[in-house]
């Protein structure tokens, strides 16, 4: 069986070269993440072109995810680039100053902070490593006392415990970056810090307008990293094509202890609502400098797989780490072992399901049939990829092959759990299409004489959303 869980890898200084990127793709990367928090527009355009070239050379379609920076809620810069804060000392976050910071005060990239906080609020800096309590707000000054000290360097992030910072999800930079991402037609656009469904709807509208010259509409991924997003998670999911469980900023806002349960809840909700889900942040963090992961990291990746995540993501591990290829190989092996240990209980997930659409009913019928007949594979002839997506929401350990004539759909399906996307020409004749699909899977070594498989398609052929036929076949 192919690996079901997909791997998202971030490009950066450690993985920019064609040689390393090719090894990463061959090691198992399914989606490449371009982090728009770093680099210029042309850097991302060049990297996207390289990804397309390397994927073609490797004979594998790899999706591209453009990850927007979002609002910069950060401190300014320091004399000597950093300072040391001691517990109990006073420290001022000053929205008015443009001078370099010191041990007593520092400027703010986020000028609205004095309006967003009041006495008693807890501010967490540098991913929660430093903790300040707000004593008072005087004009543009946020006067605080250091509760947990440590080193604070240039441009480190600020979070407010419990959430409540008013910064909009989409900045002027993000709007320009959306145009850049559409110029190379990324398959997925990840929006940082959305608080409401409206944030996602606005981002989708901007992306669709920017993509119009290429008739391209990307899939929208909401990065769940603000506490305000949790109560309206179902609304954000409906406005998105998927979510990212962004555990870094989320943990700082809601507390580390709350994140594991939230992760499970988010993955479950996404699957129930036919959305994709990526689990991210510090999955293999120690492999930035070490050739092997910790046992805790292995368990973390395996648990995300067992929770049902579509993909697990690597950030600094592949962008700046010493062992980008080895990290991917290790992550792939953990995913396979975890998948082999999964318990399958398809019937229970079908008990209360109701379907209003014919194509969705056919997809579920194919799963049920393939599971009970012990089929070797499910072949979904799909123009948009939707049939394969619906099938991938349930775990039956029967590999799903999404056969499409659209390269965009093939790349999009690269993120779907347990779906292997394959390109196949469009045929007007149903029987010819079915015969070609079987031949393609035989040539790929998936099917052999005597194997049973389920296949879905639509008549008339080649119309998105038209899946209306399920057939069970045996290879002659």
N, C-alpha and C positions, 0 to 999 in steps of 0.2 A: 504493500500500500504506500502511496505517496504521503509525505508529511502533510497533515491537514492544516495545522496552525501556520500562519504566514509570518514572515519576518520583515520588519521595517528597519532600515538602517539609515543613519544620518551621515551626509557627506560633510567633510571638513578637511583640514590640512593633512590628516593621516590617511585620507582615502581619495584624494583628488586625482592621483595619477591613474592613467589608463590600466596599468599593470595591476595595481591593487584593486581597482574597481572591478576588473574582469574576474579576479580571484574571488571577490566578494559575491558577485553574481553566481559564479559556479558553486560557491559554498552554500548558497541557498537564499540570497536576498530576493524578496518578491516585490518590495516597494522601497524606493529611495526617497528620503526626506531631505528637502532643501530648506535650511533654516534661514529665514529672511531677517533674523536678528543680527546676522553677520554678513558682511560682504556687500558688494555693489550689484546693481541690476545686471550688468554684463557678466559678472561672475556666475550668477544663477543661470543665465541664458546659456553660457558656455558649458556649465555642468550638466544642464538638461540635454544639450546636444550630445555630450559625451556619454550620458546614460543610454540614450537611444542607440548610439553607435555600438556601444559595448554589448547591450542586450541583443542587438541584431547579430553581432558576431558570435554570441553564445547560443543563439537559437532559442531565446527565451524572452517573452515580453515582460518588461518590468514597469510597474506603475510609478509615476512621479507624484509626490505629495509636496506642495508648497505650503510651508508653515509660516503664517504671518507673525510679525513681532508683537503686535498689540501695544497697549499703552506702556510707556516707560515710567513706572512708579519706582523711582530710584533716588538715592542721594546723589549729590554732585561729586566733584573731585577734591582731593586733599593735597596739601603741601607734602611732597615726598610720596604721593600716591596712596598713603594709608595712615591710619592712626590706631592707637590702642585705647580702648575704653575699659574703665574699671567699674566694677559693681559699686553702686552708691554715689557715683559722681553725677553731676548735672551735665546735660548735653542738649544743645539747641539745634533743631532742624529749621533752617531759615530760608523761607521762600523768596526773600527780597535780595539776599546777597548774591553777588556774582564773583566774589573772591574765593580763592582756594580755601578749603576747610582745614581745621586743626583739631586739637583735642577738646575744644570747647564748643565748636559749632561747625556746621557744614551746610552748603546750599542744597537746593532741591531741583531735580529735573521735573518733578511733579509739583507744579505751583499751587495746585488746589488743596494740598494736604491740610493747611490751616483751617479750611472750611469743612473738612471731612472728619475732623477729630475733636474731642473734648476731653476735659480732665477725667482721668480714670481709665481711658482707653489704653490698650496694650498694643505697641508697635513691635513687629518682628522684622529684623533686618538680616540680610544675607541668608535667605532660606531658613530663617528661624534660629540661626546660631546666636544672634544677639537679641536681647529683649529689653525694651524701654517702656516705662509707664509715663503717660502724659500727665504733667502737673498742671499746666495751664497753656492757653493759647492767647498770645498777645500780638494782635495785628497779624503780621506775616511770620511770626515766630511760634514754633511749637516747642515749648520748654518741657524737657523730660528728665527723668532720673533713670540711670542705667540699672537694670535688675540683674541681667546676665551680660557680662562683658566679654571682650575679645577683640580681635583685630577687625577693623572696618576699613575697607579699601574703596577705591573709586567706583562710582556707579553701581553699588550693590542695591539689590531690590528691597522695597519696603512693602510689608503686608500688615493689615490691621486684623488682629485676632477677631474672629466672628464676621469678618467682611465689613462692607460699608463704604469702601472708597468709590467715588463717583466717576472715575475715569471711563470714558466711552470705550467700547470694545474695538472700534475701528478708528484709527488715527489717519491723518493726512498721508503719512508714510505708507500705511497699509493700503490705502486706496491706490497709490502709485504702484505698489508691489503687486496688487491684483492685476493691473494692466501688464506688468512684466510676466507674471505667471501665465496669463492667458496667451501671451505671445508665443510661448512654447507648449501651450495646451496641456497643462498639468491635469492629471486625472482627478486628483483630490486637492482641495483647498482647505487647510486647517485654520480655523479662526480662534485666536487667543482671547481668553477672558470674557467670553459671552456671558451676560447675566440673564438675558431673556430670549425668547423666540424671535423677537423683533431684530435683535443683533444679527442673527443668522439669516433672516429674510433680507435684511439690507445688504449683507455680504453677498448673498446669492444673486440679488438683483444687479449689484455692481459687477460681479463676475460674468453674468450672462450678457450684460451690455458690452463689457470689454472683450468677451469671446465671440461676439457676433460676426466679426470679419471672417472667422474660421468656422462658423456654425458650431461653436464648441460651448458646452455647458458642463462645468466640472461638478463632481460630487462634493458636497459640503460636509466637513468634519468639525464638530463643535468640541473644543478642548475644555473639559470640565475642570476648572481650577479656581473658581470663586465659590464661596459658600452660598451666595445668593442664587447660584444656578441649581442647587440641590432641590429646593422646594418646587421649582418649575421644570424639573428634568423632563417630564413627559412632554411638555410643550416644546422645549428645545429639541427633543428627539424628533418630534413631528415636523419641525422646521428644517431638519438636517437629514443627511443621508447616513450619518454615523457619528459616533462620539469617540473622543480620546480620554481615557482615564488618566489625566495629567496629575500624577500623585505628588509632585513637588510643591507647587504653589497651593494646591488643595490642602495638603497636609499642614502647611503653615497656617492656613485660615481656620480649618476645622479641628486641628490637632492630629498628631500622628496616629493615635489609638483609634480614631474614627474611620480611617481610610480603608482598612481591609474589608469591613462590612459594606462600606459605600461602593468599593470596587465590585463586590459580588452583586450588589443590588443593581448597579449600572449595567453590568454585563447581562444580567437576567432581563432587565427592562429593554435593552437594545435588541436582544434576540427575539423577545416577544413582539416587538414592534417592527420586525423585519429591517433593522438597521445594523450596520457593521459597527464593531467596537475594537479599539486598539488600546492595549494596556502599556503604559509608558512610565519612564523615570526610574533611574538607578537599578534597572533590572540585573545588570551584570557590572555594576559600578567598579568593583575591585579589579576587573580585567582591563581597566584603563592603564594600570601599571603592572598587573600580575598575569601570568600566562594561564592561570586556572581560576575559576570563580570560587566564592565561599559556598559552604553547604547551604547557608541561608538564601543565597541568591539562586541556587539551583532549585530550592523549594519554592521560592517566589515565582520563578518562571513556570514551574510545573503546576502550581496552584492556579495561576492565571489560565493555563491551558485547561485544567480540570473545571474551572469556572465557565469555560466556553468562549473565551475571547477569540476574535477572528485573527488577531495579530499581536505579537509582542514587539516592542520597539527598543532600539538601541540609539542612544544620543551621543554623549561624549565618548562612549566605548569605541565607536567606529569613526567619529569625527576627529578626535584628538588622541585616541589611545594608542598604545604601543602594539596591540594585537588585534587589529580590526577583523582580519580573516578568521583567526582562531576563535574569536568571540562568537562570530556567526556560526561556525562549525559546532561549537559547544552548545549554543542556544538551539540549533536544529536538532541535535541529539537529545537534549532534554525534552523538547517538544514531542519527539517520536516516542520516547519512553513513557511520558505522561499520557499520550493518546492511547498507547497500548493498555494502560491501566484503567481507562474509562469504563464506567458501567453504562450499558445501553438499555434504555427502557422507552422505546419509541411509542408503544401503545398508550402509555400514561400521558404523553405530551399531546396525543391526538384526541383524547377523550372529549374535551369540551370545545374543540376547535370548530368554528363555523366559517365558511368561505362564501363570499358573495360573487367572486369572480371565477370564471371558467378556468382561466390559465392558472390561477393559484390552486384551484381544486385538482387540476391535472398534476401540478408539481407535487402536491401532498400525496396524491394517489400513487405517483411513481415511487416516492419514498417508502410508503407502506408496503407496496408490492415487492420492491427490491429487497426490503428488509426480511420479509417473510419467505420469499423464494430463495434467498441467499444469492442474489445476483452478483456478478463479478464487478459490474459498474453500472452507473446511470449516465446516459448520454442525453444532454439537454441541447437541442437545436434552438438557439436563442439569438435574436437580433440585438436586444437591449441588454441582456444579461439578467433580467428580472427573474426568470424562471430558475436560473441557477442560484440566485440570491435566496429565494424562498426555500429552495431545497436545503441550502447550507445552514439554515436556522435550526435544524434538528440533527442530532448526532446518531447516525446509524452504522458508521464504519463501512459504508459502501462508497467508494470514490465517485465523485461527481465530475463529469467532463462537460464544460461549457463550450459548445461548438458554435462559432459565430463567423459571419463574413465581415464583421466590423472590427477593425483594429482597435478602435477606442473602447469597444465593449470588452475585447480580449484583455486589454490592459486594466480596465476597471475591475474585472473579475479576478485579477491577481491578488486582491485583498480579501476575497471571500474565503472563509474557512472551508476546507475540504473540497474546493473547486479547482480543477486544473483547466485553465482556459486554453482553447486551441482554435486556430484559424482554419476555416473551411469555406470554399466557394459557395455562393448562393445558387440553388437549383430551383427552377420553377416546378419541376416534377418531383412529387413526394417520394416515390419509390427510388428514384435516382439519388435523391438526397440521403435517404436511409441507407442505401447500399454504400454510398461514399463515406458516410459516417462510420459504418462498421469497418470498412477497409482502412480508414485512417487509424482507428484504434487497434486493429490487427497489426498494421505496419509499425505502430508505436510500441508494440509488445505488451499492450494492456490486455487484449483479448486473444484467445487461441481457440481452436476447434473444440466444441463441446461446452464452451462457456455460455452462460445465460446472462443477458443484460436487458435493462429497461431503457426505452428511448422515448423522448417526448418531442413533438413538433407542432406546428400550426398549419392549417389549410384555410385559405391559400397560403403558399409558402412566402416567406420574406417580409411579413408584416409584424412590426413590434406589437407585443401584447396579444398576439393571436394564437398562443399555444392552446390547442384543443384536442390533442390526440396523445394517447399513451399506448405503446406497443411493447410486448415482451418477446424477445427474440433469443434464439440459440444459434451460435456460430456453427455453420455447417462444415 
